[in-house]
Amino acid sequence: GINAEYGGHWIQDIPSTWDGLNSSITAILNYNFFGMPLVGTNICGNGASIEEELCVRWYQLATFFPFAKRFSSSGTSPETEFSAEATARIKSSIETRYKLLPYLYSQFYLAHTVGAMVVKPLFFDYLDDNATLDIVSQFMLGDAIMVTPVTMKGVTKREVYFPGGLDNIWYDGETRGVVSREEGRRDVPVTMDTIPTFIRGGSVVVRHLNVANSTSQTLRSGDYIVEVYLAADKSAAGILFVDDGVSVETISKDMYQTVSFNASGTRITSEVKLLYPGYNNTNILREIVISGLEKAPTSVKINESEDDWASQTYKDGILHVTGLELQMQKAFCVSYES
C-alpha cells in the first residue's frame, strides 16, 4: 500500500464526461477521509475526445485540488485544438493556483502536524447543519475557502449553500466583498471565466502577488499579499508555512518558518516562529487587504507609524494597503482608526 504520510495518489481512470467531473470531487474528498491529503484526478479526465467547455471547467476545479496534473497520451491532447478563449481561461486557472500556493502549502503543513484535511465536505465544519449532509458539489479548501465549481454544461448560474447561521460572513473570492451574512441557498451568476469561490469570515489568506512568467521555484523568493476577511466580531486568523521547498523532512528537522496572523479590533499582527536559524526567508509583503470594515479608516499605521511609502484605498468595506516593504520573517503590526 501507499504510505499516506509521505505518499499521494493520482486518480487516473475517470471518464471525460460531466459525470466524471462531478465524481472527481467525491474521489478527492474520499482520499482525504482516508488520511491521504495529496490527491488529484487527471484534469479533463481520460478520453481522446474532450469537450472544450468541460475541460475548461475541469481546470478551474483542479485549481483547488490538493494535487493538480494533466496527462494525455502522445498525440491525443485536445487542448491543442481549443479556441484562444479556452486557452486563456486555462492559463488563468493555472495562474490562480500558483497565486494560491502559499495558502495551499500551509494546509499540507497542518495536515502533517495536526491531521487536518486539506479539502473537506461542508458538514465537517458544520456538524449541526443537516442541510450540508447531502452537498457534494461544494467543498472547503482548508478552513478559509469554499469552492463551488460549475459541474453542468452551459449554465449561467448555480445554486450555492452558505452555511453558518447569522454570525457567519462569506466574502466573494474575487471581489473580496461581502456576499452573505445569513444561512441559506441562493443563486450565484457564473461565467466561463471563473468558478465561484467564497472566503469564510474570520480567515487570513496569503497569496503570491505576481506569478507571470514564474515557476514554483522562482516564487519562493517572490512577494506576498495578505488578505484579511473579518468575522462579525472583527477577528481573523491564519497561518503561513515556509521552507526552502527542496529539502525533505523539514518539519522533523525544524528547518522551516511559520507566520501566524491575527486580527482583533482595529489591529492586524503577525507572529514569526523561526525554527531554523539558518533559514532566510527573503519574501516581502507588498500588500494587505482588509475586508469587512464598516467605514473608511481615518488613518492607517504600519508598525505604529504612518509611513509615506505605504498608500491605501477604501471602497465598499474593503481597505487596500499597497506599497509595503515588510519582511515576512519579521513581526509586523497594521492598525487603523475609524
N, C-alpha and C positions, 0 to 999 in steps of 0.2 A: 504494500500500500504506500501511499504518499504521506510523508511526514508533514502534517498540517502546520507545524511551527515554522518550517523552513521552505516548504513547497507551495505550489499553487496549482491551478487547474485551468486548462483552456477547453471549453466545451465546443467541440467542432461540429458534431452531427445534428445541426438544427437547420431545417429547410429554409430556403429563401422565399418565405411567404409571410403574410401579415400575421398568421397564427404563429409562425416561427418567431417573429419579433416579440409577440406577447409572451410566448413560453420562455424566451431568453431571460426575462425579468424573474420569473419563478425559479429558473435554474440558478441564477446568481444568488437569490435570497436563500435557496436551499443549501448551497455550499457554505454560506455564512452561518447558517444554523449548525452545520457540521463542524464548525470551527476552522474553516479554511477560507479566510477572507480574500486572498489573492486569487480571484477567479474572473473569467470573462468568456464571452462567446465569440465565435467567428463573426466579425462585423459583416452584415449583409447576408449572413447565412451561407449555406452550401448550395451552389447551383450555377450552372454555366450561363443561364439567362436570368438576370435580376432586374426587376423593375426599378427605374430611376428614383421615383419618389420613395419607394420602400427603402432603398439603400441610403438615401439621404437621411431619412428618419432614423435608421439604424445607427448611422454615425452619430447623430445628435444624441441618441440614447446612450451609446457606448462612451460618450464623453464623460459620463458619470459612473461608469462601471469601474470596479477596482482595477481590472486588467483589461486593456483595450488592444485588440490585434485584428488586423485584416489579413486573410490568407486566401489565395486563389491559385489554382494550377496554372502552369505556363500557358499563355495564350487564351485564358478564359476570363480575365479580369474585365468586367463590364464597365468599370469606371472610365476606360479609355474611350468609350462611345458616348459618355454622358455629355449633356449640354454644358455650356460655360457657367450658367447659373447654378447647376447642380454641383459642379466642381468647386465653385466659390463657396457654396454652403458647406460642403465637406471640409474645405480648408478652414473655414470659420469655426467649425466644431472642433477641429484639432487644436486650433489656437486657444479656444476656450478651455480645453483640457490642460494645455500647457500653462495657462494662467492659474489654473486651479491646483497645480501640482503641490505647492506648499501646504495647502489645506489637506489634500488627499494623502500626502506623505505623512502628515501628522496623525491622520486616522489610523494608519498602519502602526505607528508608534503606540497608540492607545490600545490597538488590538493585541499587540505583542506584550504590553506591560500589564494591562488590566482586563484583557479578554473582551474588549468592546467589539461590536460588529461594525465593519466598515460600511456596509449597506444593511438595511433592516426594514421590515414592514412597519407600517404606521402603528399597528397595535402593540409593538414592543415599547413604544414611548407613551401610548395612551391606552393603558390596560383597562380603564374604566369606561372607555368609549366603545360600545358594541358596534357602532357604525364602521369602525376601522377593521373589523374582523374579516370582512369579505372583500376588502380593497386590495387588488393585486397589481393595478396599473399605476400606482403611486408608491414611492418608497423614499426613505430617508438615506442620505449620504452623510454619515456621521450624525451628530446631534443638530446640525445647523440647517442643512439644505434638503428641502423636499423637492423631489424630481417627479414631474408629471408628464411623461412622454406622450407623444402622439402615436397611437398604435393602430389607427384605421386610415384608410386611403381617402384622400380628397376632402378632409374635414377642415372647417374654418373656425371651429370652436370645440372645446372639450370640457366636460364636467370635472370640477376639482372639488374634493372634500377638504375643508380646512378644520382640523381637529383642535381641541384645546380649551374650549369654553371662552368666557368673556375676558379672561385675564391673558389670553394668548394673542399676540400680534404676529401677523405674517406680512413679510415685505416681498415686493417683486424683485426677482433675482437680477433683472436687467436695469430697471429704473431706480431701484432701491427705495421706492416709495411704499407706503402702507397700502395693502390691498384688502386686508381682512382683520377685523377686530372681534369677530364673533364666529362661533362654531356653525358649520353648515356647508351645504353644497351650493356651488354657483358655476355658471358657465363662464369660461375664460376664452377670449378670442385667441386664435393661433394663426400663424403664417408659416410659409415654407422655410423661413429663415432661421427659426429657433424653435425649441420646445420650452414650455413654461417651467420655470423653477421658482421656488419661494424660500425665503430665509426666515427662520423662526426668530421671533423677538427674544433678546437675551443672548444673542450669539455674536462672536467676533470671528470673521473670516479673513484670512491672509491670502493674498494672491500675488503672483508676479505682475509687475506693472506693464512691461513691454516684452512681447515674445516674438516679434517679427524677426525672421532670419536667425532664429535661435535653436539650440538643442537643449536637452535637459542638462547637459554638462555646462554649457555656457551660462545657463540660467542660475546655476549655483552661486554665481557672483553677481547676479542681477539685482534690480531694485524691486522693492515691495510696495504694495498698497494694503493698508489695514482698513477693513470695513467693519464698523460697529453698528449693530442693529439693536436698539434699545428695547428692553421689555417694558411692560406697563409701569413698573416701579423705577424705570430709568437705569436699570442694571444690565450688564452684559459681561460675558466671559468667553475666553477661548485660549488655545494653546498653539504654539508653533514649535515643531521639532526640526532640528537641522543637524546633519552630519556632513561628512565630506562626499557622500554619495557614491563612494567607491569601496571603502573598507567594509569588511564583514564583521559581524558581531560587535558593532559599535556600542550597542546598549550594554551588553555584558562587560565590555571593557571601559565603559564610561567615556567614550570618545564622541560625545555629542553635546548639544546645547538645546535647552528648552527656553522659550519665552512665553510667559503667561500674561495674558491681557485681562484687565478688569476695569469695568466701567461702573461708577457709583456716583449718583448725584450729577454733578457737572464736571467730573474728572475721569479721564481715561489714563491708566497707568500700566506700565509693563514691569515685569519682574524676570530677571535673567538668571538662569541656573546654568553656569558654565562648568560642566563636569570634567572636561578635558582641558587643562590649562594650555596645552599646546595647540588647541584648535582655534583658528582665527576666522571668525565669520565676518566677511567683508561686505555683506549686504547692507544696503542703505534703504531706510524707509523714506519714501518721497512724498506719499500722500496718505491722508487719513480721511475717511468718510464716516460721518455720524448720522444715522437715520433715526427718526422718531422724535425729533425736537418739536416743541410746541410753538416756539417763536424764535426769531433770529437772535443770535447772541450779540451782545453789545461789545464784547471783547473776547479774544482768544489768546491764550498764553501757551507757549511751548517751554516746558521746564521753568515755569514761573516767570517768564519774560515774554514780552511782545516783540518778537524778532522781526526785523524788516524783511528777511529773506523768505518768510512764510506769508502766504496770502490766503484768503478764504472767501468763499461764496456761499450764499444761503438761498435755498428755494424750496418751498413746499415741504418743510420739515427736515430738509437734508443739508447738513453743513459739510462742505468740501474744503479741506485744507491742503494746499499744494505748496510746492517749493521747499519742502522739508529736506534736511540733510542729517537725519538721525541714524546713528549706527545701531543696528539691531542687537549687537552684543552689549549695549549699554542701556540701562533702565531709563525710561523717559516718562514724562507726565504732560498730558494735554488737558488744559482746563478752560472753561468758558463761563461767561456771565451773561445772563439774560435779563 
